[in-house]
């Protein structure tokens, strides 16, 4: 299946559709949008008080109502306030989008990587060599910039890896959201030789920045001996359908699954073909790479795990909602389906407990059985901050499996629970800010209850990128597994 790279670079370009407007707002308009926003999340969000108490929420709302609202002059100001408020929910599925605009002005052009809470250049551009540390931009220290951008990247619980990966991918537009358009950028940086320099860089268009996205060293084209970075990006990073390549020297297959958001019937058919090939090649070890998988259809995650297990398995212990009807339905512009019908059908056997409808029967449990021909060799799974939602659910299944080893970084999806299952997209009437709101809380089946609350799925073996790895273009996480297999 061919991939249109101009479309698949959407990891970065998606937010161009939501580049911010600066329409002026009266205090009454701000108050109206704020009131709707507050009522949506307080009456519908199913895990609002998991990390922030009701007392704290009341204080947050009161502070904005009394003081913050006076500082809001336009939709951009309000967007920044709403993202900061939503961030307190610690929910990667609760997303605040900027109002749509037809055009986006030029913005900060460097492509960056976050390592140890510092920004490093991810390409050789503008006379700055890859791996140089960015110390400040227009006089503002990088640590302050990172702190200010964190609110724009929602994640489950206290997880930071998802925030870092999103900020890396969208740095230009997020910097623009926070600091506005600039005529030029004064960049202070430290070279890999320890020299501190300052350079003036002109802003670039969103399209030109996006076209350079495949050139990132952190995509590891050189590690895979591929000199055509654009072709490598299209076929390996941007490709949504599962793909397999082989490392013959260690009799290992690498199955890359970048998305579960694909037609389930076609996805399973693809898996059958791929695992047939893996068996034909008499592979002894299998590496499954879901580091770029943001999630999608849950059934695809279930089907993938069914090729790895010899016993029936579980994913959830309960699902719950706190409302039977959608709040402020008049401002919804998109939903999965009619919520009342969804609620009446999906939660038909749910019991009411403490103002919550609790469902303890997993509708997909019958699907969680082994495939008739499962892989019998050693399995490793690569995970990271971009591993989210259904992909994180798959990672948890493998975490619960004593025969599978997780390698990499903490996932962006929550360990004990997450929200999702049903969401609605709102557009606020005056600012045109959009809010994607989840209405179902999913409590997950876990075997290790010692994991701290707020964590993602933790790898069995943590391997992180170093600055040297970035400079060399070395996939240290995959390389770790290859070396482990080689020793055996």
Residue pairs with C-beta under 8 A, 6 or more apart in sequence:
1 241
3 234
3 235
3 238
3 239
3 240
5 214
5 230
5 233
5 234
5 238
8 234
8 238
8 239
8 240
9 210
9 213
9 214
9 233
9 238
11 169
11 213
11 238
12 169
12 170
12 209
12 210
12 213
13 206
13 210
15 98
15 170
15 173
16 104
16 173
16 206
17 100
18 97
18 98
18 99
18 100
18 434
19 98
19 100
19 101
19 103
19 104
19 173
19 176
19 206
20 75
20 76
20 79
20 98
20 99
20 101
20 176
20 177
21 74
21 75
21 76
21 98
21 99
21 100
21 101
21 432
22 74
22 75
22 76
23 74
23 75
23 99
23 431
23 432
24 73
24 74
25 33
25 72
25 73
25 74
25 75
25 77
25 78
25 430
25 431
27 69
27 70
29 430
29 431
30 69
30 72
30 78
30 430
30 431
31 69
32 429
32 430
33 78
33 428
33 429
33 430
33 431
33 433
34 64
34 65
34 69
34 78
36 328
36 331
36 426
36 428
36 429
37 82
37 85
37 428
37 433
37 435
38 61
39 327
39 328
40 327
40 328
40 426
40 435
40 437
41 48
41 86
41 89
41 94
41 437
42 48
42 57
43 322
43 323
43 327
44 322
44 323
44 326
44 327
44 437
44 439
45 89
45 91
45 94
45 322
45 419
45 437
45 438
45 439
46 320
46 321
46 322
46 356
46 419
46 438
46 439
46 440
46 441
47 89
47 91
47 417
47 419
47 441
48 57
48 89
49 57
50 90
50 417
51 88
51 89
51 90
51 157
51 158
51 454
52 60
52 88
52 89
52 90
56 88
57 88
60 85
60 88
61 85
64 81
64 85
68 81
71 77
72 78
72 81
75 98
75 99
75 430
75 431
75 432
75 433
76 98
76 177
78 431
78 433
79 96
79 98
79 99
79 177
79 431
79 433
80 151
80 177
80 178
82 96
82 433
82 435
83 96
83 151
83 152
84 151
86 94
86 95
86 96
86 154
86 435
87 150
87 151
87 154
90 155
90 156
90 157
90 158
90 454
91 154
91 156
91 418
91 419
91 438
92 154
92 155
92 156
92 159
92 162
92 388
92 389
92 412
92 413
92 414
92 418
93 154
93 156
93 389
93 418
93 419
93 420
93 423
93 436
93 438
94 154
94 419
94 435
94 436
94 437
94 438
95 154
95 435
95 436
96 433
96 434
96 435
97 433
97 434
97 435
97 436
98 177
98 433
98 434
99 431
99 432
99 433
99 434
100 432
104 173
104 176
104 205
104 206
105 176
105 181
105 203
106 181
106 202
106 203
106 204
106 205
106 206
107 172
107 173
107 175
107 176
107 181
107 203
107 204
107 206
107 209
108 137
108 171
108 172
108 175
108 176
108 182
108 185
108 201
108 203
109 125
109 126
109 172
109 185
109 201
109 202
109 203
109 204
109 208
109 209
110 121
110 123
110 125
110 126
110 128
110 134
110 171
110 187
110 201
111 121
111 122
111 123
111 125
111 171
111 209
111 212
111 213
111 215
111 216
112 119
112 120
112 121
112 122
112 134
112 168
112 171
113 119
113 120
113 121
113 122
113 168
113 216
113 217
113 218
113 465
113 470
114 120
114 146
114 164
114 167
114 168
115 464
115 465
115 466
115 467
115 470
117 143
117 146
118 133
118 134
118 142
118 143
119 133
119 134
119 142
119 145
119 146
120 130
120 131
120 132
120 133
120 134
120 467
120 470
121 128
121 129
121 130
121 131
121 132
121 134
121 189
122 130
122 168
122 216
122 217
122 218
122 470
123 130
123 212
123 215
123 216
123 217
124 130
125 212
125 215
126 199
126 201
127 199
128 187
128 189
128 199
129 191
129 192
130 217
130 470
130 471
131 192
131 217
131 467
131 468
131 470
131 471
132 189
132 190
132 191
132 192
133 142
133 189
133 190
133 467
134 142
134 187
134 188
134 189
135 141
135 142
135 188
135 189
135 190
135 196
136 142
136 187
136 188
137 145
137 175
137 185
137 186
137 187
137 188
138 179
138 182
138 185
138 186
139 186
140 179
145 175
145 178
146 167
148 178
149 167
149 171
149 174
149 175
149 178
150 163
150 167
152 166
152 167
152 170
152 174
152 177
152 178
153 162
153 163
153 164
153 166
153 167
153 170
153 174
154 163
155 161
155 162
155 163
155 385
155 412
155 456
156 162
156 388
156 392
156 412
156 413
156 414
156 418
156 456
157 414
157 415
157 453
157 454
157 455
157 456
158 454
158 455
159 385
159 410
159 411
159 412
159 414
159 454
159 455
159 456
160 385
161 384
161 385
161 409
161 410
161 411
161 412
161 456
162 385
162 386
162 388
162 411
162 412
162 413
162 456
163 385
164 385
165 384
165 385
165 386
165 412
166 385
167 174
172 206
172 209
173 206
181 203
182 203
183 203
184 200
184 201
184 202
184 203
185 200
185 201
185 202
185 203
186 198
186 199
186 200
187 198
187 199
187 200
187 201
188 196
188 197
188 198
189 196
189 197
189 198
189 199
190 196
190 197
191 197
192 467
192 471
213 233
214 229
214 230
214 232
214 233
214 234
214 237
215 229
215 230
217 470
217 471
217 473
218 465
218 470
218 473
219 229
219 232
219 233
219 236
219 237
220 473
220 474
220 475
220 478
221 227
221 228
221 229
221 232
221 233
221 473
222 472
222 473
223 473
223 474
223 475
223 478
223 479
224 232
224 236
224 475
226 232
235 243
236 243
236 256
237 258
237 292
238 258
239 256
239 258
240 258
240 259
240 261
240 262
241 259
241 262
241 267
241 270
242 255
242 256
242 257
242 267
242 270
242 271
242 274
243 255
243 256
243 274
244 253
244 254
244 255
244 256
244 274
244 277
244 278
245 253
245 254
245 256
246 252
246 253
246 254
246 281
246 283
247 253
247 254
247 482
249 486
250 285
250 482
250 485
250 486
251 282
251 283
251 284
251 285
252 283
252 284
252 285
252 286
252 287
252 482
252 485
253 278
253 281
253 283
253 285
253 286
253 287
254 286
254 287
254 288
254 289
254 478
255 274
255 278
255 286
255 287
255 288
255 289
256 289
257 288
257 289
257 290
257 293
257 304
257 391
258 290
258 292
258 293
259 293
259 294
259 295
259 296
260 267
260 293
260 295
260 296
260 297
260 298
260 300
260 301
260 304
260 389
260 390
260 391
260 394
261 294
261 295
261 296
261 297
261 300
262 296
262 297
262 300
264 297
264 299
264 300
264 303
267 297
267 300
267 303
268 300
268 303
271 303
271 304
271 307
275 307
275 371
275 373
275 375
278 286
278 375
279 373
279 375
283 375
283 377
284 377
284 378
285 377
285 378
285 379
285 380
285 485
286 375
286 377
286 378
286 379
286 380
287 379
287 380
287 381
287 382
287 478
287 481
288 304
288 379
288 380
288 381
288 382
288 398
289 381
289 382
289 478
290 381
290 382
290 383
290 387
290 391
290 394
290 395
291 382
291 383
291 384
291 386
291 387
291 408
291 477
292 386
293 386
293 387
293 388
293 391
294 386
294 388
294 389
294 391
295 301
295 388
295 389
295 390
295 391
295 392
295 413
296 389
296 390
296 391
297 390
298 315
298 364
298 390
298 393
299 364
299 367
300 390
301 390
301 391
301 393
301 394
301 397
302 315
302 364
302 367
302 368
303 367
303 371
304 394
305 313
305 368
305 394
305 397
305 398
306 367
306 368
306 369
306 370
306 371
306 374
307 371
307 374
307 375
308 374
308 375
308 379
308 398
308 401
308 404
309 370
309 374
309 397
309 401
310 370
310 374
311 370
312 368
312 369
312 370
313 368
313 369
313 397
313 400
314 362
314 365
314 368
314 445
315 362
315 364
315 368
315 393
315 396
315 397
315 444
315 445
316 362
316 442
316 443
316 444
316 445
317 360
317 443
317 444
317 445
318 358
318 359
318 360
318 442
318 443
319 347
319 358
319 359
319 362
319 421
319 440
319 441
319 442
319 443
320 350
320 356
320 357
320 358
320 359
320 440
320 441
320 443
321 343
321 347
321 350
321 356
321 357
321 422
321 439
321 440
321 441
322 355
322 356
322 357
323 439
324 340
324 343
324 357
325 339
325 340
326 332
326 335
326 339
326 424
326 439
328 426
329 339
331 426
331 427
331 428
331 429
332 424
332 425
332 426
333 425
333 426
333 427
333 434
334 424
334 425
335 422
335 423
335 424
335 425
336 342
336 422
336 423
336 424
337 422
339 422
339 424
339 439
342 422
343 357
346 359
346 363
346 422
347 357
347 359
349 359
349 361
350 357
350 358
350 359
351 357
351 358
351 360
352 358
362 368
378 403
378 405
378 485
379 398
379 403
379 404
379 405
380 404
380 405
380 406
380 407
380 481
380 484
381 395
381 398
381 404
381 405
381 406
381 407
382 407
382 408
382 477
382 478
382 481
383 395
383 406
383 407
383 408
383 409
383 410
383 411
383 457
383 459
384 408
384 409
384 410
384 411
384 412
384 477
385 409
385 410
385 411
385 412
386 412
387 395
387 411
387 412
387 413
387 456
387 457
388 411
388 412
388 413
389 413
389 418
389 420
391 411
391 413
392 411
392 412
392 413
392 414
392 418
392 456
392 457
393 413
393 444
395 406
395 411
395 413
395 457
396 415
396 444
396 445
396 446
396 457
398 404
398 406
399 406
399 448
399 457
399 458
399 460
400 445
400 446
400 447
405 460
405 461
406 457
406 458
406 459
406 460
406 461
407 459
407 460
407 461
407 463
407 477
407 480
407 481
408 459
408 462
408 463
408 477
409 459
409 462
409 463
409 464
409 477
410 455
410 456
410 457
410 458
410 459
411 456
411 457
412 456
413 456
413 457
414 444
414 454
414 455
414 456
415 444
415 446
415 451
415 455
415 456
415 457
415 458
416 443
416 444
416 446
416 451
416 453
417 441
417 442
417 443
417 444
418 441
418 442
418 444
419 438
419 439
419 440
419 441
419 442
420 438
420 440
420 442
421 438
421 439
421 440
421 442
422 438
422 439
422 440
423 436
423 437
423 438
423 439
424 436
424 437
424 439
425 434
425 435
425 436
425 437
426 434
426 435
426 436
426 437
427 433
427 434
428 434
428 435
451 458
461 480
463 476
463 477
463 480
464 476
465 476
465 477
466 476
468 474
469 475
469 476
